[in-house]
Amino acid sequence: MDYDIVKSLLIALALGFAIGMQRSLSYLRKEEASFAGSRTFALIALAGYLSGWLGSEVPGFVPVVTGGVIVLLALSYALKVLRQERWGMTTQMAALLTFALGLMIRYGWVEYAVFVGVLVILLLEIKPRLRQLERHIAPRDIQAVILLLVMSFVILPMLPDRMIGPGRLFNPYQTWLMAVIIAGISFVGYLAVKFLGAKHGVLLTGAAGGLISSTAVSISLSKMYDRSRELRDNYAAGIAIACTFMYLRVLFEAFVIHPRLAWNLTPAYLGAALTGLLFVAWLYRHSTRAEIRVEDPAITRNPLQLSEAIKFGLLFGVIYGAIAFVQGRYGDVGVYLVSFFSGLTDVDAITLSLSELTRSGKLEAWPAMTGIVIASVTNSLVKLGIVYWLGGTRLGWRVAQFFLLTLGTMALGLRIGGMWL
């Protein structure tokens, strides 16, 4: 007896049995009858395996057996519709896939069959969570996903990947690519806020909102604090974790464009993020237990809009061109000035611009790293000013402590990253 054949037969049976067990348990939870359980699915997998085995000796055997299985599954579906008036065909499709998995194992694709089998079980098991997800999705969210796909796979490939315009300072492809990257990050943050944030309070809202706009989170929570001043540490923690995620977002953006530069920035930004998380944990321990719902449209609205993508693309193009222009005339000082003024409103555009200029060899790593840190510090000081203005001195001082720790760590990390050059 061939050990390998016995082993593959047992794998086919185990996969079929596991898929069938999931279907049986699913129907038991709903107290409904199923046309096939663990044993039937195991036999379907075995039928797939044996049809592949015999098909090597009998030409046309596999198509005939496959057709027979499809007919039987179609009949079972028709009976279910007629007798139970249920229209779902998930179990029938799972059975057909189980037959195909038996064939795959017979043909030697054991690892792929196991991988696909696990995916099938996972998809079958997450149905309740998918239903919950579907109830939260609005038509505008579907439109946003379509827009992101169009931006990524229709518009982007059509754009020329070369410098054009006066002074050859504008690259349409790179500019739109940066807009797509930021749109994707912001959309992930929006989904996190939509499905987690408002329900689970200020910390999750702040963390997810930090992927969209930490400035918007700072404004929103500072205004809310003015109405609930006894929850100072709660709101300070929300602002702090939003800014912490801003540090991680900057590091991720640099990694996407220029991994080597991101590696050099890691001590600064990862160090700042870890310090920020420790401070947030300390604030959380000293905060008052309270249910805080954040419903500010600046955080919860869908950020993925064509107008926003165009605005960011134009901002990136202007900053990219400005850096290339002033760096050639004023050296690194010009880069730092552009970084400072860019950081007054946004960190993403300057981060992507400096990363791209370094990747293309137009700028050295050290001025790029310093420029990104300058923009981050400037943007952080702007947010601190907003918190003081809208939330008052008590909240402002708490947030100032956060920035003193994280920005101090960032400055130290910048020196360490510079030593790696």
Secondary structure, DSSP 4 states (H G I P E B T S, - for coil): --HHHHHHHHHHHHHHHHHHHHHHHHHHHHT---S--HHHHHHHHHHHHHHHHHHTTSTTHHHHHHHHHHHHHHHHHHHHHHHH-----HHHHHHHHHHHHHHHHHTT-HHHHHHHHHHHHHHHHTHHHHHHHHHH--HHHHHHHHHHHHIIIIIHHHS--S-BTGGG-B-HHHHHHHHHHHHHHHHHHHHHIIIIIHHH-HHHHHHHHTTT-HHHHHHHHHHHHTT-GGGHHHHHHHHHHHHHHHHHHHHHHHHHH-HHHHHHHHHHHHHHHHHHHHHHHHHHHHSPP-------HHHHS----HHHHHHHHHHHHHHHHHHHHHHHHHTHHHHHHHHHHHHTT-SHHHHHHHHHHHHTTSS-HHHHHHHHHHHHHHHHHHHHHHHHHHH-HHHHHHHHHHHHHHHHHHHHHHHHHHHT-
